[in-house]
Amino acid sequence: MTYLPLLGIALVVLGFALRFNPLLVVAVAAVATGLLAGVPFVKVLATLGKAFNDNRYVSIIWIVLPVIGVLERYGLQQQARTLIGRMRGATTGRILLAYLGFRQIFAALGLTSVAGHAQTVRPLVAPMAEAAAEKEHGDLDEDTREKVKALSAATDNVGLFFGEDIFIAIGSILLIQGAMGGFGIELTPLHLSLWAIPTAICAFLIHGTRLLLFDRALAAPRRRPGPSPCQMNGAVAPPGSRPSPGNNP
Amino acid sequence: MITLQWLYVLTGAMFAAFAVLSARDRGNRKRFGNAIFWALVATSFWFGDVLGDLGNGILVLAIVAVAGAHLLGRGETLSTSIEQRVELARRLGSKLFLPALIIPVTAFFGTLLFNYTPLKETGLIDPRATTLVLLGIGVLIALAVCYAWLRPPVLAPVDEGRRLMDSIGWAGILPQMLAALGAVFAAAGVGDIIGGIAGEVIPSGSVFLAVVVYAVGMALFTIIMGNAFAAFPVMVAAIGVPILVRGAGADPAVIGAVGMLSGFCGTLLTPMAANFNIVPAALLELKDQYGVIRMQVATAIPLFICNVLILYFAGYAWAR
């Protein structure tokens, strides 16, 4: 067996590391991998095109953007901040811990697309987590703000990944059943989903602990007086108001 | 029957509208780049099924060319200012959450209602796409409520949607591209090669080390491919079944379920899982496009160790 097609993987790693445009990296790697495996160029292109077309459902999620956008126009993020500002004892860690629990339970019920980065994290969870951090610790420096937002997104991922496998009709469970079935090993989806529970509990404990420790880390180096009222709402530029250099590395 | 096809038409219409508004947006120096990019995406949604495989391949190359040549800019939207938003939020209050909640609630109760009542027999919605279709219906209801209640300018939802889509940019298409890359990897036999290597490095005699190689292989291959689905069949065929289940007598349910979850720990660590790790960084406008991954490392690694222990003890040591 030839190891040549693995060069395609090396191209992907190199391209990502050098921060070329990822779409370009992926296309080049796909064509190179196919050619190195001896597949003719036209066939590679057709395989790529067919798979791109078959996976359009991945990009359907963007249809929520007009709703989220118009609500942001009328102050959705500001209201999320105000609401958290009024809540006693709402810290970044506790808000995200509650969200982690909800996300895992909903995913375990098979409801994976009711929440997500576009549906819930950007309009609600991240602004709430930021507002809670501001309430407790005053105006945030850029680095801390980035961390709070990134942790909000990370919490959504952890909740989804380690909740969904408890649901018996999710794709990954069916895949496990199918792959094992190919070797003559018969498993029921229920049996598989039961064995997803220990990891789900570990995920909640590990990530939950990190979330609560994050509150402490926020408090530790910067004990300043509380924020003035204008900092609560006005001083915080919402995402979208400043250029994002991350898009063109 | 409402199928995914209907959603593709709707999504295509949205991207077409983004393209038209982009072309008219004089505030964006690269407006025609944006217009062409979103028009190509709309073409994929509308005509993907009649273009043929090669046609779609050429379409992909065109999309990549626009993004790779840095022709995408950020549009200008006449949105409200932050001060106005603070004022609007004060006036409208927490009712603002209701339209946003319509989408998940429709998807949630709609799915339950559809799956556990005779509605399923009516064949109204394609059962393979129930939640996505209901998500789409939720979006339409929420839009109708926004229009009736807030009375925004007619084009405001499209323009505000375009504002968000421009902040995501090409990253919005990356997950779909990576899925396509996976198909090419599979056609080129990359999975078999990696499975072969993993099978060769197994030390003989130690079940614990075999478990470690199985789990590490699952995570590493997931990091390379961007999702655990591609890694799973390969690692199960190379190590899971021949060495752990058949050789050592491990419980196949644990080997299967927790093996997959070991792969999910890899998903937390890789930019190849763009929809989970790169897209949110763009959506939340992080300066560091790997910011989300950095935040996940300290969860993924201890959780991976838990998985190895569950695999060994629950799957093998206590199972016999």
Boltz contact constraints between the chains, C-beta under 6 A:
constraints:
  - contact:
      token1: [A, 5]
      token2: [B, 188]
      max_distance: 6.0
  - contact:
      token1: [A, 5]
      token2: [B, 190]
      max_distance: 6.0
  - contact:
      token1: [A, 9]
      token2: [B, 224]
      max_distance: 6.0
  - contact:
      token1: [A, 16]
      token2: [B, 271]
      max_distance: 6.0
  - contact:
      token1: [A, 21]
      token2: [B, 67]
      max_distance: 6.0
  - contact:
      token1: [A, 21]
      token2: [B, 68]
      max_distance: 6.0
  - contact:
      token1: [A, 22]
      token2: [B, 174]
      max_distance: 6.0
  - contact:
      token1: [A, 23]
      token2: [B, 64]
      max_distance: 6.0
  - contact:
      token1: [A, 23]
      token2: [B, 67]
      max_distance: 6.0
  - contact:
      token1: [A, 23]
      token2: [B, 170]
      max_distance: 6.0
  - contact:
      token1: [A, 23]
      token2: [B, 177]
      max_distance: 6.0
  - contact:
      token1: [A, 24]
      token2: [B, 64]
      max_distance: 6.0
  - contact:
      token1: [A, 24]
      token2: [B, 68]
      max_distance: 6.0
  - contact:
      token1: [A, 26]
      token2: [B, 177]
      max_distance: 6.0
  - contact:
      token1: [A, 26]
      token2: [B, 181]
      max_distance: 6.0
  - contact:
      token1: [A, 27]
      token2: [B, 64]
      max_distance: 6.0
  - contact:
      token1: [A, 30]
      token2: [B, 181]
      max_distance: 6.0
  - contact:
      token1: [A, 30]
      token2: [B, 184]
      max_distance: 6.0
  - contact:
      token1: [A, 33]
      token2: [B, 184]
      max_distance: 6.0
  - contact:
      token1: [A, 33]
      token2: [B, 188]
      max_distance: 6.0
  - contact:
      token1: [A, 34]
      token2: [B, 184]
      max_distance: 6.0
  - contact:
      token1: [A, 34]
      token2: [B, 188]
      max_distance: 6.0
  - contact:
      token1: [A, 37]
      token2: [B, 188]
      max_distance: 6.0
  - contact:
      token1: [A, 37]
      token2: [B, 189]
      max_distance: 6.0
  - contact:
      token1: [A, 45]
      token2: [B, 57]
      max_distance: 6.0
  - contact:
      token1: [A, 46]
      token2: [B, 53]
      max_distance: 6.0
  - contact:
      token1: [A, 46]
      token2: [B, 54]
      max_distance: 6.0
  - contact:
      token1: [A, 46]
      token2: [B, 57]
      max_distance: 6.0
  - contact:
      token1: [A, 47]
      token2: [B, 183]
      max_distance: 6.0
  - contact:
      token1: [A, 47]
      token2: [B, 184]
      max_distance: 6.0
  - contact:
      token1: [A, 47]
      token2: [B, 187]
      max_distance: 6.0
  - contact:
      token1: [A, 48]
      token2: [B, 57]
      max_distance: 6.0
  - contact:
      token1: [A, 48]
      token2: [B, 60]
      max_distance: 6.0
  - contact:
      token1: [A, 48]
      token2: [B, 180]
      max_distance: 6.0
  - contact:
      token1: [A, 48]
      token2: [B, 184]
      max_distance: 6.0
  - contact:
      token1: [A, 49]
      token2: [B, 53]
      max_distance: 6.0
  - contact:
      token1: [A, 49]
      token2: [B, 56]
      max_distance: 6.0
  - contact:
      token1: [A, 49]
      token2: [B, 57]
      max_distance: 6.0
  - contact:
      token1: [A, 49]
      token2: [B, 60]
      max_distance: 6.0
  - contact:
      token1: [A, 50]
      token2: [B, 53]
      max_distance: 6.0
  - contact:
      token1: [A, 51]
      token2: [B, 180]
      max_distance: 6.0
  - contact:
      token1: [A, 51]
      token2: [B, 183]
      max_distance: 6.0
  - contact:
      token1: [A, 52]
      token2: [B, 56]
      max_distance: 6.0
  - contact:
      token1: [A, 52]
      token2: [B, 60]
      max_distance: 6.0
  - contact:
      token1: [A, 52]
      token2: [B, 180]
      max_distance: 6.0
  - contact:
      token1: [A, 53]
      token2: [B, 48]
      max_distance: 6.0
  - contact:
      token1: [A, 53]
      token2: [B, 56]
      max_distance: 6.0
  - contact:
      token1: [A, 55]
      token2: [B, 176]
      max_distance: 6.0
  - contact:
      token1: [A, 55]
      token2: [B, 179]
      max_distance: 6.0
  - contact:
      token1: [A, 57]
      token2: [B, 4]
      max_distance: 6.0
  - contact:
      token1: [A, 58]
      token2: [B, 175]
      max_distance: 6.0
  - contact:
      token1: [A, 58]
      token2: [B, 176]
      max_distance: 6.0
  - contact:
      token1: [A, 59]
      token2: [B, 176]
      max_distance: 6.0
  - contact:
      token1: [A, 60]
      token2: [B, 7]
      max_distance: 6.0
  - contact:
      token1: [A, 60]
      token2: [B, 11]
      max_distance: 6.0
  - contact:
      token1: [A, 60]
      token2: [B, 132]
      max_distance: 6.0
  - contact:
      token1: [A, 63]
      token2: [B, 11]
      max_distance: 6.0
  - contact:
      token1: [A, 63]
      token2: [B, 14]
      max_distance: 6.0
  - contact:
      token1: [A, 63]
      token2: [B, 139]
      max_distance: 6.0
  - contact:
      token1: [A, 64]
      token2: [B, 139]
      max_distance: 6.0
  - contact:
      token1: [A, 65]
      token2: [B, 161]
      max_distance: 6.0
  - contact:
      token1: [A, 65]
      token2: [B, 164]
      max_distance: 6.0
  - contact:
      token1: [A, 65]
      token2: [B, 165]
      max_distance: 6.0
  - contact:
      token1: [A, 66]
      token2: [B, 157]
      max_distance: 6.0
  - contact:
      token1: [A, 66]
      token2: [B, 158]
      max_distance: 6.0
  - contact:
      token1: [A, 66]
      token2: [B, 161]
      max_distance: 6.0
  - contact:
      token1: [A, 67]
      token2: [B, 139]
      max_distance: 6.0
  - contact:
      token1: [A, 67]
      token2: [B, 142]
      max_distance: 6.0
  - contact:
      token1: [A, 67]
      token2: [B, 143]
      max_distance: 6.0
  - contact:
      token1: [A, 69]
      token2: [B, 160]
      max_distance: 6.0
  - contact:
      token1: [A, 69]
      token2: [B, 161]
      max_distance: 6.0
  - contact:
      token1: [A, 69]
      token2: [B, 163]
      max_distance: 6.0
  - contact:
      token1: [A, 69]
      token2: [B, 164]
      max_distance: 6.0
  - contact:
      token1: [A, 70]
      token2: [B, 146]
      max_distance: 6.0
  - contact:
      token1: [A, 70]
      token2: [B, 152]
      max_distance: 6.0
  - contact:
      token1: [A, 70]
      token2: [B, 156]
      max_distance: 6.0
  - contact:
      token1: [A, 70]
      token2: [B, 157]
      max_distance: 6.0
  - contact:
      token1: [A, 70]
      token2: [B, 160]
      max_distance: 6.0
  - contact:
      token1: [A, 71]
      token2: [B, 99]
      max_distance: 6.0
  - contact:
      token1: [A, 71]
      token2: [B, 100]
      max_distance: 6.0
  - contact:
      token1: [A, 73]
      token2: [B, 79]
      max_distance: 6.0
  - contact:
      token1: [A, 73]
      token2: [B, 80]
      max_distance: 6.0
  - contact:
      token1: [A, 73]
      token2: [B, 160]
      max_distance: 6.0
  - contact:
      token1: [A, 74]
      token2: [B, 88]
      max_distance: 6.0
  - contact:
      token1: [A, 74]
      token2: [B, 150]
      max_distance: 6.0
  - contact:
      token1: [A, 75]
      token2: [B, 85]
      max_distance: 6.0
  - contact:
      token1: [A, 75]
      token2: [B, 88]
      max_distance: 6.0
  - contact:
      token1: [A, 75]
      token2: [B, 89]
      max_distance: 6.0
  - contact:
      token1: [A, 76]
      token2: [B, 96]
      max_distance: 6.0
  - contact:
      token1: [A, 78]
      token2: [B, 85]
      max_distance: 6.0
  - contact:
      token1: [A, 78]
      token2: [B, 86]
      max_distance: 6.0
  - contact:
      token1: [A, 78]
      token2: [B, 89]
      max_distance: 6.0
  - contact:
      token1: [A, 79]
      token2: [B, 89]
      max_distance: 6.0
  - contact:
      token1: [A, 79]
      token2: [B, 96]
      max_distance: 6.0
  - contact:
      token1: [A, 111]
      token2: [B, 108]
      max_distance: 6.0
  - contact:
      token1: [A, 113]
      token2: [B, 131]
      max_distance: 6.0
  - contact:
      token1: [A, 113]
      token2: [B, 135]
      max_distance: 6.0
  - contact:
      token1: [A, 114]
      token2: [B, 104]
      max_distance: 6.0
  - contact:
      token1: [A, 114]
      token2: [B, 107]
      max_distance: 6.0
  - contact:
      token1: [A, 114]
      token2: [B, 108]
      max_distance: 6.0
  - contact:
      token1: [A, 117]
      token2: [B, 280]
      max_distance: 6.0
  - contact:
      token1: [A, 117]
      token2: [B, 283]
      max_distance: 6.0
  - contact:
      token1: [A, 122]
      token2: [B, 283]
      max_distance: 6.0
  - contact:
      token1: [A, 123]
      token2: [B, 100]
      max_distance: 6.0
  - contact:
      token1: [A, 126]
      token2: [B, 284]
      max_distance: 6.0
  - contact:
      token1: [A, 146]
      token2: [B, 286]
      max_distance: 6.0
  - contact:
      token1: [A, 146]
      token2: [B, 291]
      max_distance: 6.0
  - contact:
      token1: [A, 149]
      token2: [B, 284]
      max_distance: 6.0
  - contact:
      token1: [A, 150]
      token2: [B, 286]
      max_distance: 6.0
  - contact:
      token1: [A, 150]
      token2: [B, 291]
      max_distance: 6.0
  - contact:
      token1: [A, 150]
      token2: [B, 292]
      max_distance: 6.0
  - contact:
      token1: [A, 150]
      token2: [B, 295]
      max_distance: 6.0
  - contact:
      token1: [A, 151]
      token2: [B, 295]
      max_distance: 6.0
  - contact:
      token1: [A, 153]
      token2: [B, 280]
      max_distance: 6.0
  - contact:
      token1: [A, 153]
      token2: [B, 292]
      max_distance: 6.0
  - contact:
      token1: [A, 154]
      token2: [B, 292]
      max_distance: 6.0
  - contact:
      token1: [A, 154]
      token2: [B, 295]
      max_distance: 6.0
  - contact:
      token1: [A, 154]
      token2: [B, 296]
      max_distance: 6.0
  - contact:
      token1: [A, 157]
      token2: [B, 276]
      max_distance: 6.0
  - contact:
      token1: [A, 158]
      token2: [B, 299]
      max_distance: 6.0
  - contact:
      token1: [A, 161]
      token2: [B, 264]
      max_distance: 6.0
  - contact:
      token1: [A, 172]
      token2: [B, 260]
      max_distance: 6.0
  - contact:
      token1: [A, 175]
      token2: [B, 229]
      max_distance: 6.0
  - contact:
      token1: [A, 176]
      token2: [B, 256]
      max_distance: 6.0
  - contact:
      token1: [A, 176]
      token2: [B, 260]
      max_distance: 6.0
  - contact:
      token1: [A, 179]
      token2: [B, 233]
      max_distance: 6.0
  - contact:
      token1: [A, 179]
      token2: [B, 236]
      max_distance: 6.0
  - contact:
      token1: [A, 180]
      token2: [B, 252]
      max_distance: 6.0
  - contact:
      token1: [A, 180]
      token2: [B, 256]
      max_distance: 6.0
  - contact:
      token1: [A, 183]
      token2: [B, 241]
      max_distance: 6.0
  - contact:
      token1: [A, 185]
      token2: [B, 252]
      max_distance: 6.0
  - contact:
      token1: [A, 187]
      token2: [B, 253]
      max_distance: 6.0
  - contact:
      token1: [A, 191]
      token2: [B, 253]
      max_distance: 6.0
  - contact:
      token1: [A, 192]
      token2: [B, 253]
      max_distance: 6.0
  - contact:
      token1: [A, 192]
      token2: [B, 256]
      max_distance: 6.0
  - contact:
      token1: [A, 192]
      token2: [B, 257]
      max_distance: 6.0
  - contact:
      token1: [A, 195]
      token2: [B, 253]
      max_distance: 6.0
  - contact:
      token1: [A, 195]
      token2: [B, 254]
      max_distance: 6.0
  - contact:
      token1: [A, 195]
      token2: [B, 257]
      max_distance: 6.0
  - contact:
      token1: [A, 196]
      token2: [B, 257]
      max_distance: 6.0
  - contact:
      token1: [A, 198]
      token2: [B, 310]
      max_distance: 6.0
  - contact:
      token1: [A, 199]
      token2: [B, 261]
      max_distance: 6.0
  - contact:
      token1: [A, 199]
      token2: [B, 307]
      max_distance: 6.0
  - contact:
      token1: [A, 202]
      token2: [B, 303]
      max_distance: 6.0
  - contact:
      token1: [A, 202]
      token2: [B, 306]
      max_distance: 6.0
  - contact:
      token1: [A, 203]
      token2: [B, 303]
      max_distance: 6.0
  - contact:
      token1: [A, 206]
      token2: [B, 299]
      max_distance: 6.0
  - contact:
      token1: [A, 206]
      token2: [B, 302]
      max_distance: 6.0
  - contact:
      token1: [A, 206]
      token2: [B, 303]
      max_distance: 6.0
  - contact:
      token1: [A, 207]
      token2: [B, 299]
      max_distance: 6.0
  - contact:
      token1: [A, 233]
      token2: [B, 86]
      max_distance: 6.0
  - contact:
      token1: [A, 234]
      token2: [B, 86]
      max_distance: 6.0
  - contact:
      token1: [A, 239]
      token2: [B, 285]
      max_distance: 6.0
  - contact:
      token1: [A, 240]
      token2: [B, 167]
      max_distance: 6.0
  - contact:
      token1: [A, 244]
      token2: [B, 167]
      max_distance: 6.0
  - contact:
      token1: [A, 244]
      token2: [B, 285]
      max_distance: 6.0
  - contact:
      token1: [A, 246]
      token2: [B, 287]
      max_distance: 6.0
  - contact:
      token1: [A, 246]
      token2: [B, 289]
      max_distance: 6.0
  - contact:
      token1: [A, 247]
      token2: [B, 169]
      max_distance: 6.0
  - contact:
      token1: [A, 248]
      token2: [B, 70]
      max_distance: 6.0
